[in-house]
Amino acid sequence: MAPTTPLGQKTTTSPRGRMAQIEGPPMRMCELLSTLDGPAYIERVALTDAKHHMRARKAVRKALRNQMEGRGFSFVEVLSACPSNWKISPKDAILWVEKNMIPVFPLKVFRDEDKSDSIPLCLKEGAFSHTNISAGFAVQQSQTTGAIASGELHDVSLKLSGFGGQGVLFSGLALAEGALREGLQVSWIPSYGPEMRGGTAHCHVRISKDTIASPLINRPSSLIAFNQPSIEKFAGEILPGGLLLANSSMVTDFPDRSDIQVVKVPAYEAARDLGSVKAANMIMLGAYIEVTGAVTQDSILSAFSDIGMRKNLLKNNRDAIEAGRRIVSGTRLQNP
Protein backbone atom coordinates (compact mmCIF):
# COMPACT_ATOMS: atom_id res chain seq x y z
CA MET A 1 0.00 0.00 0.00
CA ALA A 2 1.22 3.48 -0.87
CA PRO A 3 0.27 6.84 0.69
CA THR A 4 -1.98 7.48 -2.32
CA THR A 5 -3.69 4.04 -2.43
CA PRO A 6 -7.47 4.62 -2.65
CA LEU A 7 -9.85 3.37 0.00
CA GLY A 8 -10.95 -0.20 -0.64
CA GLN A 9 -7.99 -1.09 -2.87
CA LYS A 10 -6.39 -4.43 -2.02
CA THR A 11 -2.60 -4.64 -1.90
CA THR A 12 -0.03 -7.02 -0.41
CA THR A 13 0.00 -4.96 2.78
CA SER A 14 -3.74 -4.20 2.82
CA PRO A 15 -5.22 -7.56 1.69
CA ARG A 16 -8.73 -6.65 2.92
CA GLY A 17 -8.65 -3.32 1.11
CA ARG A 18 -7.50 0.03 2.49
CA MET A 19 -9.75 1.09 5.37
CA ALA A 20 -9.93 4.65 6.66
CA GLN A 21 -10.23 3.54 10.29
CA ILE A 22 -7.05 1.41 10.06
CA GLU A 23 -4.73 2.73 7.35
CA GLY A 24 -6.25 6.19 7.09
CA PRO A 25 -7.42 7.98 3.92
CA PRO A 26 -5.17 8.44 0.89
CA MET A 27 -2.98 11.51 0.68
CA ARG A 28 -3.90 14.04 -2.02
CA MET A 29 -0.59 15.67 -2.85
CA CYS A 30 -1.86 18.47 -5.09
CA GLU A 31 -4.41 19.51 -2.51
CA LEU A 32 -1.76 19.44 0.24
CA LEU A 33 0.77 21.50 -1.70
CA SER A 34 -1.82 24.01 -2.82
CA THR A 35 -2.24 25.09 0.83
CA LEU A 36 1.33 26.42 0.77
CA ASP A 37 2.36 29.87 -0.41
CA GLY A 38 5.47 28.79 -2.30
CA PRO A 39 4.28 26.71 -5.30
CA ALA A 40 3.65 28.58 -8.54
CA TYR A 41 2.07 25.82 -10.60
CA ILE A 42 0.25 22.67 -9.47
CA GLU A 43 -1.73 20.38 -11.77
CA ARG A 44 -2.97 16.80 -11.73
CA VAL A 45 -3.18 14.91 -15.03
CA ALA A 46 -3.83 11.33 -16.14
CA LEU A 47 -2.42 9.03 -18.82
CA THR A 48 -5.64 7.59 -20.17
CA ASP A 49 -6.80 8.65 -23.65
CA ALA A 50 -4.93 10.72 -26.26
CA LYS A 51 -6.48 13.97 -25.05
CA HIS A 52 -5.23 13.43 -21.52
CA HIS A 53 -1.80 12.33 -22.76
CA MET A 54 -1.43 15.67 -24.55
CA ARG A 55 -2.59 17.54 -21.46
CA ALA A 56 0.01 15.69 -19.36
CA ARG A 57 2.71 16.50 -21.89
CA LYS A 58 1.85 20.20 -21.79
CA ALA A 59 1.80 20.19 -17.98
CA VAL A 60 5.27 18.66 -17.71
CA ARG A 61 6.66 21.06 -20.30
CA LYS A 62 5.14 24.00 -18.46
CA ALA A 63 6.60 22.85 -15.14
CA LEU A 64 10.08 22.57 -16.67
CA ARG A 65 9.70 25.97 -18.34
CA ASN A 66 8.67 27.54 -15.04
CA GLN A 67 11.80 26.15 -13.41
CA MET A 68 14.09 27.34 -16.21
CA GLU A 69 12.55 30.84 -16.18
CA GLY A 70 12.59 31.16 -12.40
CA ARG A 71 8.82 31.46 -12.02
CA GLY A 72 8.74 29.28 -8.91
CA PHE A 73 8.23 25.69 -7.77
CA SER A 74 6.00 23.52 -9.99
CA PHE A 75 4.39 20.17 -9.20
CA VAL A 76 2.66 17.84 -11.68
CA GLU A 77 0.92 14.72 -10.37
CA VAL A 78 0.27 11.99 -12.95
CA LEU A 79 -2.33 9.23 -12.58
CA SER A 80 -0.99 6.24 -14.48
CA ALA A 81 -2.10 2.63 -14.90
CA CYS A 82 0.08 -0.38 -14.03
CA PRO A 83 -1.39 -3.39 -15.89
CA SER A 84 1.41 -5.77 -14.89
CA ASN A 85 1.06 -5.24 -11.14
CA TRP A 86 -2.71 -5.07 -11.31
CA LYS A 87 -2.73 -8.26 -13.44
CA ILE A 88 -5.28 -6.92 -15.91
CA SER A 89 -5.16 -5.84 -19.54
CA PRO A 90 -3.92 -2.32 -20.45
CA LYS A 91 -7.42 -1.34 -21.58
CA ASP A 92 -9.00 -2.51 -18.31
CA ALA A 93 -6.24 -0.75 -16.35
CA ILE A 94 -7.06 2.57 -18.02
CA LEU A 95 -10.75 2.05 -17.32
CA TRP A 96 -9.88 1.36 -13.68
CA VAL A 97 -8.02 4.68 -13.48
CA GLU A 98 -10.99 6.50 -14.97
CA LYS A 99 -13.54 4.77 -12.73
CA ASN A 100 -11.67 4.50 -9.42
CA MET A 101 -8.80 6.97 -9.33
CA ILE A 102 -10.01 10.13 -11.04
CA PRO A 103 -13.07 10.48 -8.74
CA VAL A 104 -10.69 10.35 -5.75
CA PHE A 105 -7.97 12.46 -7.37
CA PRO A 106 -9.77 14.98 -9.64
CA LEU A 107 -7.89 16.31 -12.66
CA LYS A 108 -7.44 20.06 -12.63
CA VAL A 109 -5.06 22.99 -12.30
CA PHE A 110 -4.80 23.80 -8.61
CA ARG A 111 -2.54 26.82 -9.03
CA ASP A 112 -0.97 28.74 -11.89
CA GLU A 113 0.86 31.87 -10.79
CA ASP A 114 4.15 33.66 -11.40
CA LYS A 115 6.10 33.52 -8.14
CA SER A 116 9.30 35.01 -9.54
CA ASP A 117 8.93 38.18 -7.45
CA SER A 118 8.74 36.17 -4.23
CA ILE A 119 11.88 34.08 -4.88
CA PRO A 120 14.83 35.29 -2.75
CA LEU A 121 17.36 37.26 -4.77
CA CYS A 122 20.21 34.93 -3.76
CA LEU A 123 18.38 32.00 -5.36
CA LYS A 124 17.44 33.94 -8.50
CA GLU A 125 20.98 34.95 -9.30
CA GLY A 126 23.05 31.96 -8.31
CA ALA A 127 22.17 28.72 -6.64
CA PHE A 128 19.78 27.24 -9.20
CA SER A 129 21.00 28.72 -12.46
CA HIS A 130 21.32 26.40 -15.46
CA THR A 131 25.11 26.77 -15.34
CA ASN A 132 25.36 25.88 -11.66
CA ILE A 133 23.00 22.92 -11.96
CA SER A 134 24.98 21.56 -14.93
CA ALA A 135 28.23 22.03 -13.02
CA GLY A 136 26.78 20.17 -10.06
CA PHE A 137 26.14 17.11 -12.21
CA ALA A 138 29.51 17.25 -13.97
CA VAL A 139 31.48 14.02 -13.77
CA GLN A 140 35.25 13.90 -13.48
CA GLN A 141 36.59 12.15 -16.59
CA SER A 142 38.78 9.12 -15.88
CA GLN A 143 42.31 9.10 -17.26
CA THR A 144 41.99 5.42 -18.22
CA THR A 145 39.42 3.77 -20.46
CA GLY A 146 38.17 0.24 -20.87
CA ALA A 147 37.24 -1.89 -23.84
CA ILE A 148 33.93 -0.14 -24.55
CA ALA A 149 35.39 3.37 -24.60
CA SER A 150 38.29 2.19 -26.78
CA GLY A 151 35.97 0.42 -29.22
CA GLU A 152 37.21 -3.11 -28.52
CA LEU A 153 33.83 -4.06 -27.01
CA HIS A 154 30.62 -2.74 -28.53
CA ASP A 155 28.45 -2.52 -25.44
CA VAL A 156 27.33 -4.31 -22.27
CA SER A 157 23.89 -5.60 -21.35
CA LEU A 158 24.43 -7.15 -17.95
CA LYS A 159 22.25 -8.61 -15.23
CA LEU A 160 23.59 -9.04 -11.70
CA SER A 161 21.58 -11.24 -9.37
CA GLY A 162 21.83 -12.73 -5.89
CA PHE A 163 20.36 -12.70 -2.42
CA GLY A 164 19.42 -9.39 -0.83
CA GLY A 165 22.33 -8.22 1.28
CA GLN A 166 25.06 -9.63 -0.99
CA GLY A 167 25.84 -6.22 -2.46
CA VAL A 168 24.42 -7.08 -5.87
CA LEU A 169 22.87 -3.68 -6.53
CA PHE A 170 25.95 -1.83 -5.32
CA SER A 171 28.16 -3.87 -7.67
CA GLY A 172 26.01 -2.91 -10.64
CA LEU A 173 25.93 0.72 -9.58
CA ALA A 174 29.71 0.77 -9.14
CA LEU A 175 30.19 -0.57 -12.67
CA ALA A 176 27.75 2.00 -14.09
CA GLU A 177 29.42 4.86 -12.20
CA GLY A 178 32.83 3.76 -13.47
CA ALA A 179 31.55 3.68 -17.04
CA LEU A 180 30.09 7.15 -16.59
CA ARG A 181 33.55 8.44 -15.77
CA GLU A 182 34.80 7.06 -19.09
CA GLY A 183 32.33 9.25 -20.97
CA LEU A 184 29.97 6.36 -21.76
CA GLN A 185 26.19 6.14 -21.86
CA VAL A 186 24.89 4.12 -18.90
CA SER A 187 21.67 2.92 -17.32
CA TRP A 188 21.10 1.05 -14.05
CA ILE A 189 17.78 -0.36 -12.88
CA PRO A 190 17.57 -2.01 -9.44
CA SER A 191 14.91 -4.50 -8.39
CA TYR A 192 13.18 -3.45 -5.19
CA GLY A 193 10.58 -5.28 -3.16
CA PRO A 194 10.35 -8.10 -0.59
CA GLU A 195 13.03 -10.04 -2.47
CA MET A 196 15.59 -7.49 -1.28
CA ARG A 197 16.04 -9.48 1.94
CA GLY A 198 16.54 -13.16 1.25
CA GLY A 199 15.18 -13.46 -2.30
CA THR A 200 16.72 -12.86 -5.72
CA ALA A 201 17.56 -9.17 -5.80
CA HIS A 202 18.89 -8.12 -9.19
CA CYS A 203 19.70 -5.14 -11.37
CA HIS A 204 20.09 -4.31 -15.06
CA VAL A 205 23.18 -2.46 -16.31
CA ARG A 206 23.65 -1.16 -19.83
CA ILE A 207 26.87 0.51 -20.99
CA SER A 208 27.44 1.82 -24.51
CA LYS A 209 29.13 4.55 -26.53
CA ASP A 210 25.78 5.09 -28.26
CA THR A 211 22.44 6.30 -26.94
CA ILE A 212 20.66 3.63 -24.90
CA ALA A 213 17.19 3.01 -26.29
CA SER A 214 15.84 1.12 -23.27
CA PRO A 215 17.36 0.33 -19.87
CA LEU A 216 15.35 -2.89 -19.57
CA ILE A 217 17.25 -6.11 -20.37
CA ASN A 218 15.31 -9.22 -21.37
CA ARG A 219 18.22 -11.12 -22.96
CA PRO A 220 21.50 -10.12 -21.31
CA SER A 221 24.85 -10.62 -22.97
CA SER A 222 26.31 -11.27 -19.51
CA LEU A 223 25.05 -12.51 -16.15
CA ILE A 224 26.84 -12.21 -12.82
CA ALA A 225 25.17 -14.80 -10.59
CA PHE A 226 25.88 -14.65 -6.86
CA ASN A 227 23.75 -17.68 -5.93
CA GLN A 228 22.00 -20.78 -7.27
CA PRO A 229 18.49 -19.24 -7.58
CA SER A 230 19.98 -16.59 -9.88
CA ILE A 231 21.26 -19.33 -12.20
CA GLU A 232 17.86 -20.98 -12.26
CA LYS A 233 16.06 -17.71 -12.90
CA PHE A 234 18.30 -15.96 -15.43
CA ALA A 235 20.89 -18.31 -16.97
CA GLY A 236 18.48 -19.36 -19.70
CA GLU A 237 18.13 -15.72 -20.80
CA ILE A 238 21.81 -15.22 -21.68
CA LEU A 239 22.33 -14.61 -25.37
CA PRO A 240 24.34 -17.21 -27.33
CA GLY A 241 28.00 -16.26 -27.17
CA GLY A 242 27.39 -14.52 -23.85
CA LEU A 243 29.13 -14.73 -20.49
CA LEU A 244 28.07 -16.33 -17.21
CA LEU A 245 30.22 -15.26 -14.27
CA ALA A 246 29.16 -17.39 -11.30
CA ASN A 247 30.01 -17.34 -7.61
CA SER A 248 31.10 -20.96 -7.29
CA SER A 249 31.02 -20.62 -3.50
CA MET A 250 27.23 -20.77 -3.72
CA VAL A 251 26.56 -22.14 -7.22
CA THR A 252 26.97 -25.88 -7.62
CA ASP A 253 24.64 -26.67 -10.53
CA PHE A 254 25.73 -24.92 -13.71
CA PRO A 255 23.59 -24.69 -16.88
CA ASP A 256 24.25 -27.23 -19.60
CA ARG A 257 24.91 -24.67 -22.31
CA SER A 258 27.80 -24.98 -24.73
CA ASP A 259 26.93 -21.68 -26.43
CA ILE A 260 28.02 -19.44 -23.55
CA GLN A 261 31.28 -18.87 -21.69
CA VAL A 262 31.16 -19.90 -18.03
CA VAL A 263 33.66 -18.44 -15.56
CA LYS A 264 33.64 -19.71 -11.96
CA VAL A 265 34.77 -17.45 -9.12
CA PRO A 266 35.03 -18.76 -5.53
CA ALA A 267 34.12 -15.33 -4.21
CA TYR A 268 33.42 -16.20 -0.56
CA GLU A 269 36.62 -18.18 -0.09
CA ALA A 270 38.57 -15.27 -1.57
CA ALA A 271 36.66 -12.79 0.60
CA ARG A 272 37.46 -14.76 3.75
CA ASP A 273 41.13 -14.66 2.78
CA LEU A 274 40.81 -10.87 2.75
CA GLY A 275 39.21 -10.91 6.18
CA SER A 276 35.64 -9.96 5.25
CA VAL A 277 32.92 -11.94 3.47
CA LYS A 278 31.33 -8.58 2.62
CA ALA A 279 34.04 -8.17 -0.02
CA ALA A 280 32.57 -10.94 -2.19
CA ASN A 281 30.62 -8.53 -4.37
CA MET A 282 33.73 -6.50 -5.22
CA ILE A 283 35.62 -9.74 -5.95
CA MET A 284 32.90 -10.67 -8.45
CA LEU A 285 33.08 -7.19 -9.96
CA GLY A 286 36.86 -7.41 -10.24
CA ALA A 287 36.57 -10.76 -12.01
CA TYR A 288 34.05 -9.31 -14.44
CA ILE A 289 36.17 -6.32 -15.45
CA GLU A 290 39.22 -8.59 -15.84
CA VAL A 291 37.38 -10.99 -18.15
CA THR A 292 35.58 -8.35 -20.22
CA GLY A 293 37.79 -5.28 -19.86
CA ALA A 294 34.55 -3.30 -20.21
CA VAL A 295 35.51 -0.63 -17.67
CA THR A 296 38.80 -0.06 -15.89
CA GLN A 297 39.46 -0.55 -12.20
CA ASP A 298 40.71 3.03 -11.94
CA SER A 299 37.39 4.39 -13.20
CA ILE A 300 35.43 2.44 -10.59
CA LEU A 301 37.75 3.50 -7.78
CA SER A 302 37.51 7.08 -9.03
CA ALA A 303 33.73 6.85 -8.65
CA PHE A 304 34.15 5.61 -5.07
CA SER A 305 36.47 8.50 -4.34
CA ASP A 306 34.06 11.03 -5.85
CA ILE A 307 31.25 9.97 -3.49
CA GLY A 308 33.54 10.48 -0.50
CA MET A 309 34.25 6.86 0.41
CA ARG A 310 36.56 6.66 3.42
CA LYS A 311 40.18 5.76 2.72
CA ASN A 312 40.03 2.45 4.58
CA LEU A 313 36.92 1.36 2.65
CA LEU A 314 38.47 2.54 -0.59
CA LYS A 315 41.53 0.37 0.14
CA ASN A 316 39.36 -2.63 1.06
CA ASN A 317 37.39 -2.33 -2.18
CA ARG A 318 40.58 -1.95 -4.21
CA ASP A 319 42.02 -5.08 -2.59
CA ALA A 320 38.82 -7.03 -3.30
CA ILE A 321 38.64 -5.93 -6.94
CA GLU A 322 42.29 -6.87 -7.46
CA ALA A 323 41.70 -10.24 -5.79
CA GLY A 324 38.83 -10.96 -8.19
CA ARG A 325 41.02 -10.00 -11.12
CA ARG A 326 43.80 -12.32 -9.96
CA ILE A 327 41.41 -15.28 -9.69
CA VAL A 328 40.49 -15.06 -13.40
CA SER A 329 43.80 -13.67 -14.64
CA GLY A 330 44.40 -14.83 -18.20
CA THR A 331 40.70 -15.49 -18.87
CA ARG A 332 39.28 -13.17 -21.51
CA LEU A 333 35.87 -12.74 -23.08
CA GLN A 334 35.66 -15.12 -26.04
CA ASN A 335 33.09 -13.18 -28.09
CA PRO A 336 33.69 -9.45 -27.53
C-alpha positions in Angstrom: 0.0 0.0 0.0 1.2 3.5 -0.9 0.3 6.8 0.7 -2.0 7.5 -2.3 -3.7 4.0 -2.4 -7.5 4.6 -2.7 -9.9 3.4 0.0 -10.9 -0.2 -0.6 -8.0 -1.1 -2.9 -6.4 -4.4 -2.0 -2.6 -4.6 -1.9 0.0 -7.0 -0.4 0.0 -5.0 2.8 -3.7 -4.2 2.8 -5.2 -7.6 1.7 -8.7 -6.6 2.9 -8.7 -3.3 1.1 -7.5 0.0 2.5 -9.7 1.1 5.4 -9.9 4.7 6.7 -10.2 3.5 10.3 -7.1 1.4 10.1 -4.7 2.7 7.3 -6.3 6.2 7.1 -7.4 8.0 3.9 -5.2 8.4 0.9 -3.0 11.5 0.7 -3.9 14.0 -2.0 -0.6 15.7 -2.8 -1.9 18.5 -5.1 -4.4 19.5 -2.5 -1.8 19.4 0.2 0.8 21.5 -1.7 -1.8 24.0 -2.8 -2.2 25.1 0.8 1.3 26.4 0.8 2.4 29.9 -0.4 5.5 28.8 -2.3 4.3 26.7 -5.3 3.6 28.6 -8.5 2.1 25.8 -10.6 0.3 22.7 -9.5 -1.7 20.4 -11.8 -3.0 16.8 -11.7 -3.2 14.9 -15.0 -3.8 11.3 -16.1 -2.4 9.0 -18.8 -5.6 7.6 -20.2 -6.8 8.6 -23.7 -4.9 10.7 -26.3 -6.5 14.0 -25.1 -5.2 13.4 -21.5 -1.8 12.3 -22.8 -1.4 15.7 -24.6 -2.6 17.5 -21.5 0.0 15.7 -19.4 2.7 16.5 -21.9 1.8 20.2 -21.8 1.8 20.2 -18.0 5.3 18.7 -17.7 6.7 21.1 -20.3 5.1 24.0 -18.5 6.6 22.8 -15.1 10.1 22.6 -16.7 9.7 26.0 -18.3 8.7 27.5 -15.0 11.8 26.1 -13.4 14.1 27.3 -16.2 12.6 30.8 -16.2 12.6 31.2 -12.4 8.8 31.5 -12.0 8.7 29.3 -8.9 8.2 25.7 -7.8 6.0 23.5 -10.0 4.4 20.2 -9.2 2.7 17.8 -11.7 0.9 14.7 -10.4 0.3 12.0 -12.9 -2.3 9.2 -12.6 -1.0 6.2 -14.5 -2.1 2.6 -14.9 0.1 -0.4 -14.0 -1.4 -3.4 -15.9 1.4 -5.8 -14.9 1.1 -5.2 -11.1 -2.7 -5.1 -11.3 -2.7 -8.3 -13.4 -5.3 -6.9 -15.9 -5.2 -5.8 -19.5 -3.9 -2.3 -20.4 -7.4 -1.3 -21.6 -9.0 -2.5 -18.3 -6.2 -0.7 -16.3 -7.1 2.6 -18.0 -10.7 2.0 -17.3 -9.9 1.4 -13.7 -8.0 4.7 -13.5 -11.0 6.5 -15.0 -13.5 4.8 -12.7 -11.7 4.5 -9.4 -8.8 7.0 -9.3 -10.0 10.1 -11.0 -13.1 10.5 -8.7 -10.7 10.4 -5.7 -8.0 12.5 -7.4 -9.8 15.0 -9.6 -7.9 16.3 -12.7 -7.4 20.1 -12.6 -5.1 23.0 -12.3 -4.8 23.8 -8.6 -2.5 26.8 -9.0 -1.0 28.7 -11.9 0.9 31.9 -10.8 4.2 33.7 -11.4 6.1 33.5 -8.1 9.3 35.0 -9.5 8.9 38.2 -7.5 8.7 36.2 -4.2 11.9 34.1 -4.9 14.8 35.3 -2.7 17.4 37.3 -4.8 20.2 34.9 -3.8 18.4 32.0 -5.4 17.4 33.9 -8.5 21.0 35.0 -9.3 23.0 32.0 -8.3 22.2 28.7 -6.6 19.8 27.2 -9.2 21.0 28.7 -12.5 21.3 26.4 -15.5 25.1 26.8 -15.3 25.4 25.9 -11.7 23.0 22.9 -12.0 25.0 21.6 -14.9 28.2 22.0 -13.0 26.8 20.2 -10.1 26.1 17.1 -12.2 29.5 17.2 -14.0 31.5 14.0 -13.8 35.3 13.9 -13.5 36.6 12.1 -16.6 38.8 9.1 -15.9 42.3 9.1 -17.3 42.0 5.4 -18.2 39.4 3.8 -20.5 38.2 0.2 -20.9 37.2 -1.9 -23.8 33.9 -0.1 -24.6 35.4 3.4 -24.6 38.3 2.2 -26.8 36.0 0.4 -29.2 37.2 -3.1 -28.5 33.8 -4.1 -27.0 30.6 -2.7 -28.5 28.4 -2.5 -25.4 27.3 -4.3 -22.3 23.9 -5.6 -21.3 24.4 -7.2 -17.9 22.2 -8.6 -15.2 23.6 -9.0 -11.7 21.6 -11.2 -9.4 21.8 -12.7 -5.9 20.4 -12.7 -2.4 19.4 -9.4 -0.8 22.3 -8.2 1.3 25.1 -9.6 -1.0 25.8 -6.2 -2.5 24.4 -7.1 -5.9 22.9 -3.7 -6.5 26.0 -1.8 -5.3 28.2 -3.9 -7.7 26.0 -2.9 -10.6 25.9 0.7 -9.6 29.7 0.8 -9.1 30.2 -0.6 -12.7 27.8 2.0 -14.1 29.4 4.9 -12.2 32.8 3.8 -13.5 31.5 3.7 -17.0 30.1 7.2 -16.6 33.5 8.4 -15.8 34.8 7.1 -19.1 32.3 9.2 -21.0 30.0 6.4 -21.8 26.2 6.1 -21.9 24.9 4.1 -18.9 21.7 2.9 -17.3 21.1 1.0 -14.1 17.8 -0.4 -12.9 17.6 -2.0 -9.4 14.9 -4.5 -8.4 13.2 -3.4 -5.2 10.6 -5.3 -3.2 10.4 -8.1 -0.6 13.0 -10.0 -2.5 15.6 -7.5 -1.3 16.0 -9.5 1.9 16.5 -13.2 1.3 15.2 -13.5 -2.3 16.7 -12.9 -5.7 17.6 -9.2 -5.8 18.9 -8.1 -9.2 19.7 -5.1 -11.4 20.1 -4.3 -15.1 23.2 -2.5 -16.3 23.7 -1.2 -19.8 26.9 0.5 -21.0 27.4 1.8 -24.5 29.1 4.5 -26.5 25.8 5.1 -28.3 22.4 6.3 -26.9 20.7 3.6 -24.9 17.2 3.0 -26.3 15.8 1.1 -23.3 17.4 0.3 -19.9 15.3 -2.9 -19.6 17.2 -6.1 -20.4 15.3 -9.2 -21.4 18.2 -11.1 -23.0 21.5 -10.1 -21.3 24.9 -10.6 -23.0 26.3 -11.3 -19.5 25.0 -12.5 -16.1 26.8 -12.2 -12.8 25.2 -14.8 -10.6 25.9 -14.6 -6.9 23.8 -17.7 -5.9 22.0 -20.8 -7.3 18.5 -19.2 -7.6 20.0 -16.6 -9.9 21.3 -19.3 -12.2 17.9 -21.0 -12.3 16.1 -17.7 -12.9 18.3 -16.0 -15.4 20.9 -18.3 -17.0 18.5 -19.4 -19.7 18.1 -15.7 -20.8 21.8 -15.2 -21.7 22.3 -14.6 -25.4 24.3 -17.2 -27.3 28.0 -16.3 -27.2 27.4 -14.5 -23.8 29.1 -14.7 -20.5 28.1 -16.3 -17.2 30.2 -15.3 -14.3 29.2 -17.4 -11.3 30.0 -17.3 -7.6 31.1 -21.0 -7.3 31.0 -20.6 -3.5 27.2 -20.8 -3.7 26.6 -22.1 -7.2 27.0 -25.9 -7.6 24.6 -26.7 -10.5 25.7 -24.9 -13.7 23.6 -24.7 -16.9 24.2 -27.2 -19.6 24.9 -24.7 -22.3 27.8 -25.0 -24.7 26.9 -21.7 -26.4 28.0 -19.4 -23.5 31.3 -18.9 -21.7 31.2 -19.9 -18.0 33.7 -18.4 -15.6 33.6 -19.7 -12.0 34.8 -17.4 -9.1 35.0 -18.8 -5.5 34.1 -15.3 -4.2 33.4 -16.2 -0.6 36.6 -18.2 -0.1 38.6 -15.3 -1.6 36.7 -12.8 0.6 37.5 -14.8 3.8 41.1 -14.7 2.8 40.8 -10.9 2.7 39.2 -10.9 6.2 35.6 -10.0 5.2 32.9 -11.9 3.5 31.3 -8.6 2.6 34.0 -8.2 0.0 32.6 -10.9 -2.2 30.6 -8.5 -4.4 33.7 -6.5 -5.2 35.6 -9.7 -5.9 32.9 -10.7 -8.5 33.1 -7.2 -10.0 36.9 -7.4 -10.2 36.6 -10.8 -12.0 34.1 -9.3 -14.4 36.2 -6.3 -15.5 39.2 -8.6 -15.8 37.4 -11.0 -18.2 35.6 -8.4 -20.2 37.8 -5.3 -19.9 34.5 -3.3 -20.2 35.5 -0.6 -17.7 38.8 -0.1 -15.9 39.5 -0.6 -12.2 40.7 3.0 -11.9 37.4 4.4 -13.2 35.4 2.4 -10.6 37.8 3.5 -7.8 37.5 7.1 -9.0 33.7 6.9 -8.7 34.2 5.6 -5.1 36.5 8.5 -4.3 34.1 11.0 -5.8 31.3 10.0 -3.5 33.5 10.5 -0.5 34.2 6.9 0.4 36.6 6.7 3.4 40.2 5.8 2.7 40.0 2.4 4.6 36.9 1.4 2.7 38.5 2.5 -0.6 41.5 0.4 0.1 39.4 -2.6 1.1 37.4 -2.3 -2.2 40.6 -1.9 -4.2 42.0 -5.1 -2.6 38.8 -7.0 -3.3 38.6 -5.9 -6.9 42.3 -6.9 -7.5 41.7 -10.2 -5.8 38.8 -11.0 -8.2 41.0 -10.0 -11.1 43.8 -12.3 -10.0 41.4 -15.3 -9.7 40.5 -15.1 -13.4 43.8 -13.7 -14.6 44.4 -14.8 -18.2 40.7 -15.5 -18.9 39.3 -13.2 -21.5 35.9 -12.7 -23.1 35.7 -15.1 -26.0 33.1 -13.2 -28.1 33.7 -9.4 -27.5 
